[in-house]
Amino acid sequence: MKQTIFALASAQGRAGVSIIRVSGPDAAPTIEALLGRLPKPRYASLGRLTYAGELIDQALVLWFKGPNSFTGEDCAEFHIHGSRAVLERLYAVFRERGLRPAEPGEFSRRAFENGKLDLTQAEAISDLVEAESEAQRRQALMQLEGGFRDRYAQWRDALIKVLAHIEAIVDFPDEDIPEHLSDRIVGDIIALKSEVGDAISDSRRGQQIREGYRIAIMGKPNAGKSSLFNALLQTDAAIVTPIAGTTRDVIESHIRIGPYSALIYDTAGLRETQDLVESEGIRRAKARGQSADLRLWVIDVSTTSDEDLSAMQPGDYVILNKTDQASVESLAAFKVAFTDKKVRLLETSLTKGEGVETILTALEADLESALSLSTFPAATRERHMERLRDVDSCLDRALGIGFGTPELIAEDVRQALAAFDALFGRTDVEQILDHIFSSFCIGK
């Protein structure tokens, strides 16, 4: 029998109300010991919590009889006054009665183990708790309500039908098998592989919504990169000075752009230098630029220095900064230089605060195009992508074998089915489950 666990399910610190969650076989006896009775299931009951003749608090108590609870076990919630003293006294009572503090994610893990959630839904709970943007909230809710499960289950059911047809050919070669069945099987595998392939291609979008769209600010020293970084964040997060090389490392911050969450990076100025510390900062800046989803190149148009255009990619933004200090001829020359680069030009004077709203509007349109919520992706984590790649690889091998040896095709289809089972969490080893649930907050 599992031990009964407890944890604070609301935020840490002093509060008007705090919620303590309890799950396990001793949940009901614990309620009776403190409240003196067992409330009607799923109804809030106001009462006095006492133990050993001592009044601890007045509280609302909820009782959930398993399996009709979040974890599938007997559960209780104590809505108490959120003082440290009340919490510590209840914790002491729980420990005295043999309950133990829950590990991170242990409530969700018990829900998963008791069949209340599949693994993709359990992951969605963690994502929903961590959601900071509207897009993250909507994606997590879609996943929690079974969006991933339903899509994966459709693909899995299609594979089961394919496997049944293959095994019919293998087990009953002399029976009246419909003509062209092998062609139908191949067609079904090709169609499924195409759908899974599309999902793999689109899976990066799910991670970008969940983790944040990565935007790197690049350029030479004193071009205005840190000024742009501060202007977008509306705070003095980065030091701005006229001294070249002030920024020597990558500075990272979250930013909300419309309904989306982004990670914006201020990087060291790109130039030749003998300074070892600055050289390392420049190396990191280039690496961050290469891994970013989008780059904003800031250029000081008040100077006439040549720009290195080789690292720019089609779709990048080029921020022509200090336009108030540039002549019309100089600004026109810079624009001509970018004619064939397929980049998007924006003009700013960051010291005067001009052009920042234009940049934010452009970025919001860019993120809406890249991360559109009109359709949700089929993966949000690297674990999902790995299993989908496994499915794709198995189907690719099956198509390459040919129907001379249908037994081998059947084995590859079985392995593809096993990859789907791993997505649901039906076959994941204990260490993988430990890793997934350890990232949850305590109380969930």
VENHU-V159660 format. One record per residue. N is the residue number from 1. RES is the residue in three letters. SS is DSSP state (A for helix, B for strand, O for the rest). PSI is psi in whole degrees, 0 to 359 (999 if undefined). NEAR is the number of other ideal C-beta (glycine too) atoms within 8 Angstrom. Layout:
BEGIN
n: (N N)
res: (RES RES)
ss: (SS SS)
psi: (PSI PSI)
near: (NEAR NEAR)
END
This chain:
BEGIN
n: (1 2 3 4 5 6 7 8 9 10 11 12 13 14 15 16 17 18 19 20 21 22 23 24 25 26 27 28 29 30 31 32 33 34 35 36 37 38 39 40 41 42 43 44 45 46 47 48 49 50 51 52 53 54 55 56 57 58 59 60 61 62 63 64 65 66 67 68 69 70 71 72 73 74 75 76 77 78 79 80 81 82 83 84 85 86 87 88 89 90 91 92 93 94 95 96 97 98 99 100 101 102 103 104 105 106 107 108 109 110 111 112 113 114 115 116 117 118 119 120 121 122 123 124 125 126 127 128 129 130 131 132 133 134 135 136 137 138 139 140 141 142 143 144 145 146 147 148 149 150 151 152 153 154 155 156 157 158 159 160 161 162 163 164 165 166 167 168 169 170 171 172 173 174 175 176 177 178 179 180 181 182 183 184 185 186 187 188 189 190 191 192 193 194 195 196 197 198 199 200 201 202 203 204 205 206 207 208 209 210 211 212 213 214 215 216 217 218 219 220 221 222 223 224 225 226 227 228 229 230 231 232 233 234 235 236 237 238 239 240 241 242 243 244 245 246 247 248 249 250 251 252 253 254 255 256 257 258 259 260 261 262 263 264 265 266 267 268 269 270 271 272 273 274 275 276 277 278 279 280 281 282 283 284 285 286 287 288 289 290 291 292 293 294 295 296 297 298 299 300 301 302 303 304 305 306 307 308 309 310 311 312 313 314 315 316 317 318 319 320 321 322 323 324 325 326 327 328 329 330 331 332 333 334 335 336 337 338 339 340 341 342 343 344 345 346 347 348 349 350 351 352 353 354 355 356 357 358 359 360 361 362 363 364 365 366 367 368 369 370 371 372 373 374 375 376 377 378 379 380 381 382 383 384 385 386 387 388 389 390 391 392 393 394 395 396 397 398 399 400 401 402 403 404 405 406 407 408 409 410 411 412 413 414 415 416 417 418 419 420 421 422 423 424 425 426 427 428 429 430 431 432 433 434 435 436 437 438 439 440 441 442 443 444)
res: (MET LYS GLN THR ILE PHE ALA LEU ALA SER ALA GLN GLY ARG ALA GLY VAL SER ILE ILE ARG VAL SER GLY PRO ASP ALA ALA PRO THR ILE GLU ALA LEU LEU GLY ARG LEU PRO LYS PRO ARG TYR ALA SER LEU GLY ARG LEU THR TYR ALA GLY GLU LEU ILE ASP GLN ALA LEU VAL LEU TRP PHE LYS GLY PRO ASN SER PHE THR GLY GLU ASP CYS ALA GLU PHE HIS ILE HIS GLY SER ARG ALA VAL LEU GLU ARG LEU TYR ALA VAL PHE ARG GLU ARG GLY LEU ARG PRO ALA GLU PRO GLY GLU PHE SER ARG ARG ALA PHE GLU ASN GLY LYS LEU ASP LEU THR GLN ALA GLU ALA ILE SER ASP LEU VAL GLU ALA GLU SER GLU ALA GLN ARG ARG GLN ALA LEU MET GLN LEU GLU GLY GLY PHE ARG ASP ARG TYR ALA GLN TRP ARG ASP ALA LEU ILE LYS VAL LEU ALA HIS ILE GLU ALA ILE VAL ASP PHE PRO ASP GLU ASP ILE PRO GLU HIS LEU SER ASP ARG ILE VAL GLY ASP ILE ILE ALA LEU LYS SER GLU VAL GLY ASP ALA ILE SER ASP SER ARG ARG GLY GLN GLN ILE ARG GLU GLY TYR ARG ILE ALA ILE MET GLY LYS PRO ASN ALA GLY LYS SER SER LEU PHE ASN ALA LEU LEU GLN THR ASP ALA ALA ILE VAL THR PRO ILE ALA GLY THR THR ARG ASP VAL ILE GLU SER HIS ILE ARG ILE GLY PRO TYR SER ALA LEU ILE TYR ASP THR ALA GLY LEU ARG GLU THR GLN ASP LEU VAL GLU SER GLU GLY ILE ARG ARG ALA LYS ALA ARG GLY GLN SER ALA ASP LEU ARG LEU TRP VAL ILE ASP VAL SER THR THR SER ASP GLU ASP LEU SER ALA MET GLN PRO GLY ASP TYR VAL ILE LEU ASN LYS THR ASP GLN ALA SER VAL GLU SER LEU ALA ALA PHE LYS VAL ALA PHE THR ASP LYS LYS VAL ARG LEU LEU GLU THR SER LEU THR LYS GLY GLU GLY VAL GLU THR ILE LEU THR ALA LEU GLU ALA ASP LEU GLU SER ALA LEU SER LEU SER THR PHE PRO ALA ALA THR ARG GLU ARG HIS MET GLU ARG LEU ARG ASP VAL ASP SER CYS LEU ASP ARG ALA LEU GLY ILE GLY PHE GLY THR PRO GLU LEU ILE ALA GLU ASP VAL ARG GLN ALA LEU ALA ALA PHE ASP ALA LEU PHE GLY ARG THR ASP VAL GLU GLN ILE LEU ASP HIS ILE PHE SER SER PHE CYS ILE GLY LYS)
ss: (O O O O B B B B O O O O O O B B B B B B B B B O O O A A A A A A A A A O O O O O O O O O B B B B B B B O O B B B B B B B B B B B O O O O O O O O O O B B B B B B B B O A A A A A A A A A A A A A O O O B B O O O O A A A A A A A A O O O O O A A A A A A A A A A A A O O O A A A A A A A A A A A O O A A A A A A A A A A A A A A A A A A A A A A A A A O O O O O O O O O A A A A A A A A A A A A A A A A A A A A A A A A A A A A A A A O B B B B B B B O O O O O A A A A A A A A A O O O O O O O O O O O O O O O O O B B B B B B B O O B B B B B B B O O O O O O O O O A A A A A A A A A A A A A A A A O O B B B B B B B O O O O O O O O O O O O O O O O B B B B B O A A A O O A A A A A A A A A A O O O O O O B B B B O B A A A O B O A A A A A A A A A A A A A A A O O O O O O O O O O O A A A A A A A A A A A A A A A A A A A A O A A A A A A A A A A A A A A A A A A A A A A O O O O O A A A A A A A A A O O O O O O)
psi: (134 148 147 136 159 156 156 121 348 182 152 156 171 136 163 318 135 150 124 129 140 138 133 179 337 12 312 312 328 318 312 323 327 320 339 0 168 116 166 133 136 16 138 135 126 134 178 126 116 152 130 39 4 130 125 314 165 137 160 133 132 142 127 113 126 149 8 62 171 315 347 355 174 131 155 152 133 113 103 170 134 52 155 324 317 316 311 324 319 320 318 319 316 315 320 328 5 6 156 154 141 148 163 130 7 328 314 323 320 323 319 313 333 11 14 337 150 177 326 325 322 318 325 328 314 317 322 321 324 352 132 344 163 320 318 320 312 320 317 319 319 317 320 324 6 15 314 314 316 318 315 320 323 315 319 317 322 321 322 320 318 314 321 320 319 315 333 320 319 314 336 63 336 358 173 78 133 143 152 18 323 321 322 319 313 318 320 320 318 317 317 319 324 317 317 320 319 321 321 317 328 354 333 327 320 319 325 321 316 316 337 136 126 120 120 132 119 165 181 165 143 18 337 20 310 327 320 316 310 322 320 323 346 41 161 69 330 145 131 121 163 0 123 139 16 315 118 359 170 125 129 143 149 147 142 125 103 226 5 155 137 156 120 137 126 129 164 148 137 117 169 134 152 353 121 319 315 324 319 321 321 320 317 324 315 319 319 321 321 326 351 155 335 144 137 109 118 127 132 104 0 351 170 16 148 145 142 108 357 328 350 143 152 133 344 157 140 116 107 101 160 38 337 344 2 147 161 319 317 316 319 322 320 318 321 323 335 10 317 8 351 37 169 123 135 145 138 160 89 329 335 359 18 134 352 317 324 319 314 320 318 319 320 319 323 315 323 321 319 328 25 133 6 329 141 147 170 7 145 351 159 327 317 315 320 317 322 325 323 315 312 318 318 317 325 317 319 319 331 347 315 159 11 331 76 337 323 323 317 321 320 323 321 320 325 320 321 325 321 321 324 326 318 342 14 337 7 139 162 322 324 318 319 316 316 309 340 342 355 161 155 138 358 999)
near: (3 7 8 14 14 13 12 11 9 9 4 3 5 5 8 4 9 12 11 13 14 15 17 12 8 10 15 11 8 14 14 10 9 13 13 6 7 7 12 6 8 7 8 8 11 7 10 8 15 10 9 4 4 6 6 11 11 7 12 8 17 12 16 13 8 10 7 7 12 9 12 11 14 12 14 15 12 13 11 14 10 12 7 6 6 13 13 8 10 14 10 8 12 11 9 6 10 8 13 9 8 13 9 10 14 11 15 14 11 13 13 14 6 10 6 9 10 9 13 14 13 16 12 13 14 14 14 11 9 7 9 7 10 7 12 14 10 10 15 14 10 9 15 10 6 7 9 14 11 8 10 13 8 8 13 11 8 10 13 9 9 13 12 8 11 13 9 11 13 10 6 8 7 3 6 3 9 5 4 6 11 9 7 9 13 10 8 11 13 9 8 13 12 8 9 13 9 8 13 12 7 11 15 7 10 16 13 13 15 12 6 9 15 12 14 14 14 13 11 11 9 8 11 15 14 13 11 17 15 13 10 11 10 5 5 5 9 10 6 8 5 3 5 7 12 10 14 9 7 11 12 6 9 9 10 9 11 7 7 15 14 14 13 14 13 12 16 13 15 11 9 2 8 4 7 6 7 11 10 9 14 13 8 12 15 10 8 12 12 6 6 11 7 13 13 13 12 13 13 12 13 7 5 3 6 3 7 6 8 4 8 10 6 6 7 12 13 13 15 13 15 12 13 8 7 11 5 6 6 11 13 8 8 12 10 7 8 11 6 4 9 5 12 8 9 12 9 15 13 14 8 6 7 9 12 12 6 9 15 10 8 11 12 11 8 9 13 10 7 10 12 7 9 3 5 9 11 12 14 13 10 6 8 15 12 8 12 16 9 12 13 12 8 13 15 9 9 13 10 6 11 5 10 5 8 11 7 9 13 12 8 13 16 9 10 14 12 9 13 14 10 12 13 11 12 6 6 8 5 5 6 9 13 8 8 12 14 9 8 12 8 10 10 11)
END
